[in-house]
């Protein structure tokens, strides 16, 4: 059995995972926000079609930079602390007993 990876690696991987998840889910978040703030009721498909027609593909990427600026460090810190507390409480040792 090899050594455990350093805690900073968990932070780096967590930050990267946060970035990928944010980019993947941002279009759905934009559509959700548009549905919630629409002045009149409309189907999701009609709303997405109107966004595509009127604003193009870039409409689905709106707000991605602020989300990335939040999610990358938040995910990195989360995984850093997760790994540190796992070592602190010796979770792997307890599981083997």
N, C-alpha and C positions, 0 to 999 in steps of 0.2 A: 504494500500500500504506500503510495507516495505522499508527499507533503500536501497540505491544504494550500490552495491558491491564496495570495495575499488579499486582504480586504479591499484594497483599491481596485482590484480586478472585478470584484462583485459590483462595485460602484460604477465602473466603466461599462460593464455589460448591462447593468440596470439603466444607465443613462441612454445607451444605444437602443435598448428595448423600448424605453419610453418614447424616444424619437420615432421609431418605426411605428409604434402603436398610435401615436398622435397623427402622423402623416396618413396612416391607413384609415383612421376613424374621423378625420376632420370633415370630409365631405358629408358624412351622415350627421355630424354635429351642426354643420351649416344648414342642412335641410331641416333638422329638428328646430333650430332657432327660427328659421323662416316660417315654419308651420305655426309655432307658438306665437309669433308676432304678426301674423297675417291679419289684416283688417277684416277680411271676409273669409268664410269657410271655403276650403278648396281641397281637392284630393292631393295626396302627396305626389302622385304621378303628374298631375296638372302643374303643380308647383315646380317640380324638377324640370319638366318640359319648358316652362316659361323661363326658368333660370338659364337653361342651356341656350334657348333661342335668343333671349334678350342680353345676356351677359357673357355667354360662352363658358368654356371649361374653367376659366379662372375664377368664376363665381364660387366653385366648390372648394377653392383653396383659401378663401378669405378667412383671416384671423389665424392662419396657421403659425405665423411667426410668434405672436404673443403666447400661443399655446405651447410652442416648442420652448420658448424662454422660461416657461413655468415647469413644464413636464420633464425636461432633460435634467435639471438639477434636482427636482423633487424625487424622481425615480432613482437617480444616482445616490442621493442621501438615504433614501429608504433602503436600498439594497446594501449599502455600506453598513448601516445600523443593524439590519437583519443579520448579516454575516457576523458582525462583532458580537451581537447578543447570543447568536448560536454558539459561538466559541466561549463566551463568558459563562453561559449556563450549561456548557458541555452537552449539547443536545445529541450529538453523534455518539458520545460515550454512553449516554443513558439509553439510547435506542439499542445498542449492542448487548446490554445486560439482560 
